[in-house]
Amino acid sequence: MKIFEKIEIKNLKLKNRIVMPPMCMYTAEEDGFVTPWHVNHYTTRAVGGVGLIMVEATAVEPSGRISANDLGIWSEDHIEGLKKIVDSVHQNGGKIGIQLAHAGRKSDSLKDEIYGPSPIRFNDDYRLPKEMTVEDIKRVKNNFKEAAARAEKAGFDLIEIHGAHGYLINEFISPLTNKREDEYGGSLENRSRFLKEILEEVVQVWPKEKPITLRVSSLEYSEKGNTSEDIADIINHVKESGVDIVNVSSGGVIYTKINPYPGYQIEPARIIKEKTNLPVMAGGLVTDWQLAEEIIKNKRGDMVYMGRKLLRDPYFVINASHQLGIDYPWPKQYERARI
């Protein structure tokens, strides 16, 4: 079975191809600190055999939180709690990454001013963002750099730059939300500049032997928005600055209804994999091993992320191995359940 095959990217060695993607849990303390619930949540997926576990969107500055109960990594004080998650996952045989994020105009912060590339609301329920100055851009780039350094101190196996779902980096990339007339707006190259410069900052402090993944929205669900081919071009423009893996998602840039179905983001993942020659994480309502296996077998993705499924069944990997009769290592504490 392809989903149970190992994969190695730089020094990251995964025991299977199943990934738990970053999913906001809205459970952090108001100042962004880890709670015992987070440690239990992520550790359970390690016990269940998930190949790679991603910690939810973790803000690089207070105004970059999606909600007041999102995790933060803007302070050295955050490292201790994050390290507890990492150590517990490692002790239970897992590999773990963290998504570094800034919500931009979609921040729900009521205490802080919110920012975006241009002063355009997400919708009427959101505040009007301030157009970022060049000094604002420099500050946020440095915050991503410092966050990456803290992620390394906490012991994470990889980091992910959140460039999807209509948050700050995605807002710069998209022509729907970036109406700037300076070097950060207009052409594809200019709209990619903010992301490229963040990567250039991050690689100064993140170990070369550890991978960096970039999450992207491969579809913006608008005729005037980026296509999967556009996103592939953007990735090709920035990848030499430090992208080792692409995590392919979609949507979130504008307020619109989509109609998801099992595997609805797999074709964009295939396009991006083919056009960038980078390993990709593919997913989107993948809830069974059959579809996951087909994705890997037909080279439409190198890893498969399963969000909802792993919320419902944190032991999906070992359960699937049992169902399929595959000789696969189980936690020793649960060995009797194999009989």
TAGI-V897136 format. One record per backbone hydrogen bond with DSSP energy under -1.0 kcal/mol. NH is the residue of the N-H (numbers start at 1). CO is the residue of the C=O. If there is no record, write none. Layout:
((NH/CO) (NH/CO))
This chain:
((5/2) (7/14) (9/12) (11/209) (12/9) (14/7) (17/3) (19/304) (20/52) (28/69) (29/33) (32/29) (39/35) (40/36) (41/37) (42/38) (43/39) (44/40) (46/42) (47/43) (48/44) (49/46) (50/45) (52/18) (53/95) (54/20) (55/97) (58/99) (59/71) (60/101) (64/61) (65/62) (70/67) (72/32) (73/59) (78/75) (79/76) (82/78) (83/79) (84/80) (85/81) (86/82) (87/83) (88/84) (89/85) (90/86) (91/87) (93/90) (94/89) (97/53) (98/158) (99/55) (100/160) (101/58) (103/64) (106/103) (107/104) (116/130) (120/118) (126/123) (130/114) (132/116) (137/133) (138/134) (139/135) (140/136) (141/137) (142/138) (143/139) (144/140) (145/141) (146/142) (147/143) (148/144) (149/145) (150/146) (151/147) (152/148) (153/149) (154/150) (156/151) (157/96) (159/211) (160/98) (161/213) (162/100) (163/161) (163/215) (167/164) (168/102) (171/167) (172/168) (173/169) (174/170) (178/174) (185/182) (191/187) (192/188) (193/190) (196/192) (197/193) (198/194) (199/195) (200/196) (201/197) (202/198) (203/199) (204/201) (205/202) (206/202) (210/207) (213/159) (214/245) (215/161) (216/247) (218/249) (220/226) (225/222) (231/227) (232/228) (233/229) (234/230) (235/231) (236/232) (237/233) (238/234) (239/235) (241/238) (242/239) (243/239) (244/212) (245/212) (246/279) (247/214) (248/281) (249/216) (251/219) (263/284) (264/261) (266/263) (269/265) (270/266) (271/267) (272/268) (273/269) (274/270) (275/271) (276/272) (277/273) (281/246) (282/303) (292/288) (293/289) (294/290) (295/291) (296/292) (297/293) (298/294) (299/296) (300/295) (302/280) (303/280) (304/17) (305/282) (306/19) (311/307) (312/308) (313/309) (316/313) (318/48) (319/315) (320/316) (321/317) (322/318) (323/319) (324/320) (326/321) (328/326) (334/331) (335/332) (337/334) (338/335) (339/336))
